[in-house]
């Protein structure tokens, strides 16, 4: 298998823009005929069974994440031969949101995945499986295969929970100063997240969107809107997040929420702060880490979606390591530019 890189992006465009954009009706009909059905809230336990057993998966491959994003991405699932296939919307067309997973997954299931994608959209000559990672059970087999091409897509950021909790040392001097300033100036109350705080968290989400609308526009705004839509869906569904919420003068000014990601990692899926409190991000993320010490050795904030301010903010927390994501395609007779992209061998 060739492993390549590109300066253009595939997986990020799977995030619908403007509003919730479903798969085209004809694609939905084909999906139903192939055995797919829409993901629903009651699928959480089933999806947890599949995703919890993965080895250091990417943040976007998580049962809670699938449920939260099911409407924004118009997610459809198929379980066949004890293997899970997850299809998402990509500009009105289908894309596999992660490779097939399950105890019995094999190369035949990879081939089956591409067969399904061609069945759903016969006009797409280059179907895509997004969010492939090096810890995937078939990674080594794929590397040795001449059937497929993996293209480097993005980077995730992974942090040491104990370091984020302590904020000790020179590299965290600025974060530590912000943490203490927020704590001493505002005397916040910190609560473990619960359904009783949903309404207040929704109000903060709405306020944050209003604040961000003054400084973010274009594609970055559309991505932000998609994420906030998923967050709102998750709140209204009363999803079982774990996390912390900070209140100042009885009002929620920050929350940091997520759930388990694999064995020892925690995925921080949604974090928002009132922008009128600039030091709040340092405080709430460190508070989350303090709650997780002893149960999760690592925290991931996922990818930055190639949004400038997200990249900057994630790097300021000094990740202990980064994790690459890839998308997978069938290798045809010759590797050609994908949708006009220029590909080069990854050194």
N, C-alpha and C positions, 0 to 999 in steps of 0.2 A: 504494500500500500504506500502511495506517496503521501507525505505530510508536507503541506504547503502553507504559505501565509499570503495574506492580502491586506491592502490598506482599506479596502471597502468592507462593508459589513452586511452580513446576512441575518443573523439571529436577532439583531436589534430591531429589524424591520418587521419582525413577527409581532411587535407591540402595535396593535391597531391605534390609529391616531384620530383625534377629533371626538370620538365617542366609541361606544361598544359597537364593533363592526362584525357581524356574524359571517360565517362561511356562506358562499353563494347558495341559493336554494337547491340548485342542481347538484352541488357538491354534498350538501346535507343529505339529499335523497340517495346519492351513491354511497355515502357513509353508512346510512341506515341499512341499505341493501347488503353492505359488506359486513354488517354485524356491529358497527360502532353505535354508541348512544351518548347523549350529552352527559357530562360529569355533573353530579348533583351533590348536595350537602351530605346526604346519607352515604356517600361513597368514601368518606374519610377513613373509616376503619379498614376497608379493603385496600385503599391506596397506601395507608400506613404499613400494611403487611408487605407491600412490594418495595416501597422506598426506604423503609427503616433498615433493610438488610444490605443496602448498597455500601460499597467501600469508598468513603470520602467523596460522596457525590457533589456535584455542583449545587449551588444554593437554589437554582431554579428547579431542581429535581427533588421535590419535597411534597409530602402529602398535604400539609397545610397550605403550601403555596399553590398547589393545583386547585384546591377548593376555592381559595381566595381569588384566583385569577380566572376561574372557569368561565365567567361571563365575558370578561374583557377579551380573552383569547378564544372564546367559543370552543372550549376543550371538549373533545369526544374521546371515549375510551373503548377499547376492545380487549377482552381477556380470552385468549385462545391457547390451548395447550399449556395452561398455567403460566402464560407469558402476557405481560401487559404492553399494549401499544397505545400511545397517547398522541392524538392529532390535535393541532392548534391551527387557528387562522393565521395566514400570512398574506396580507393584502388581498383578502378575499379567496385565497387558495390554501390548500392543505400543506402542512409541514409536520413532520414527526417531532414532538416536543420531548427530546431525549430519545436514546436508542431503546429498543425492546428490552424489558427487564423481567427477571424471574429466575427461580432456581434452575430451570431447565433451558434457559436461553442458549441458543447456538447460532452458528453462522447461517443456518437455514432460516432462522427468524429474522436476521438482518435482510436476507434476500426477500423474505415474505413482506417485510416492512416496505421495501421499495416497490414490490408488486402491488401492495395496497395503495401506496401513494399514486402510482400510475393509474390504478383503477378509479381513484377518487378524482383525479385530474389528468385525463389522457393527453391534454394539450401541453402539459408541462414536461419538457424533454429532459429536465435536470432536477428531479425531486431531491429534497433535502431532509436529512435527519440532523436536527440541531442538538446542541448541548451534549456532545460526546466528550468524555474526559479520560485521562490516562489510567484512572483506577477502575474503569469499566471492565467487567469480567472477560470480555472478548478483545480487549485492547491489543494484547500481544498477537493474537491470531489475526486481527485486522491489519496490524503492521506488517505481518508476513504475507498477507494476501495481495494479489494483483487485481482484485476485483473492485477495490474501492479507493477513494481519495479523501483524506481528511485535511481540512483547511483550518489553520489556526484562526480563531475568531476573537476571543476576548480574554480578559484576566479577572480573576476574583481575588479578593483580599481577605486574608485569614490572620486573626490576632490571638495573642496569648492572653487568656482570660485573666490570669493572676496579675499580669502587668497592667492591663486596662483597669483592673480593680484598684491597684495600689497607686498608679500614676507616679511611681518613684523614678528617680534618676534624671539625668540631664535631658534625655530625649523627650521626657514628658513634662519638662519644667513649665512650658506655656499652658498645657492642658491642666496641670495641677493648679496653677495660678487662677485660671478661669473657673475651675471647680470650686475652689475656696472662695473666690469673689462672689459667685452665685449663692453659695451656701450662707456666707456671712451677711450678704446684703439683703437677701430675700427670705431667709429662714424657711425654705420649702418643706412641705410635708411630702414624704415619699410613701406611696402605697403599692402593694402588689396588685397587678392588674386583675380586675374582675368585671363581670357583666354590669355591676352597679355603676361602673365608670364609663360605660359605652357612650351615653349621651354627651357627657362632658368631653370625651375624646373626639367625638364627631364635630363638636363645636370648634375645638382646636384645629381639626383638619380643615374645616371650612375657612377659618381665620388664616391659617398658613397658606392656603391656596390664594386667598385674596392678597396676602402680603407678597407672595412669589410672583403674582401676575404683574407686578410693577417692574420686575427686573428680568424675568424670563420670557422668551418669546420663541416663535418658530418651532422647529422640530423638538427642541428641548422642552418647550411648553407642552407639546402633544404627548411626549413620553411621561412628563410629570402628571399630566391629566389622567393618563392610563393607570399609572401607579396609584393615584389617589382614588380612582374609581374602584380598583381592586381592594384598597384599604377600607373604603366605605362599605363595600359588599361584605367584607370580612366582619366588620363591626356589627352590621345589621343582622348577620347570620349568627352572631354570638359565638364565633369560633373560639376554640379552647386555647387561646394564646397564653404564653407565660411571659411575664415582663414586669416593668415598673412604670409608674405614673407619678409625676411631680406636680404638686399644687402650690400656688402662691396666692395667699389671701382667699383661699377656698376655690380658686379657679385652676383648671388643668392648664399648665403651661408647657408640658413636655410628656411624651411617652416613648418607650422603647420596647417593642414587642416581637415575639417570634416563637420558635419551637425547636425541638431536637432535630439535628441534621446528621444522620448516621449515628455512630456509637458515642463519640466523645465531643462532638461539635454542636454548637448552638447556632442557629441561623436567625440573625436579627432581620426580620422581614419588613417591618414598618417602624420608622422612627421620625417623629415630628416635634418641633419646638416652636414656641411663639418667638418670632423674630425680633420682638421688642426686648427680649432677654438674650443678648448675644452669647453670654457664657453658658447658657442652658445646655447646649449639645455636649459639652465636656462633662457636665454634671450627670445628665441622664444616662449617657452611655457607660460611664464608670459605675453608676449605681446598678445598672443591669449586670455588669460584670461581677460586682460584689455579691449579687444574688446567685450568680452561677458558679462561683468558686466552690470547688468540691464536687460538682456534678458534671461540668463540662470544661474541658481543658482549653478549648478553642472557641472563638466566635468568628463567624463569617458575616460580612456585610454584602456579599454578593458582588456582582459586576457593577461597573460605573456607567454602563450603557453608552460609553464614549461621550458623556456629558461633562463638560469642563469642570464645573463647580463640584460635581460629585467625585471626579477623579482627584481633585485637589483635597477635598475634605477627607476622603478615605486614606490618602497617603499621609496626611498629617497625624494619623493614629499609629504610624509606624508598624505596618503589618509584619508578622514574623516570617511569612512566606506568601507567595502568590500561586494561584492554581490556574492553569490554562484550560480554556474551553475550545472545542473544535466543532465544525459541522462536517457531516459525512455525505459523500455522493458516490454514485457508481462510477467506476472508471470505464470510460468508453474506449474506443480505439486509440485516441490520443487525448491528453488533457488539454482542454481549450478554455479560454477565458469564460468565466461564469457571468452571464448577463453583462458582458462588457468589461469585466474585471481583469486585471493583469495579475497572474499568479506567478510566484517565484519560489524556488526550493528553499525550504527552511534550513538554515545552517546550524 
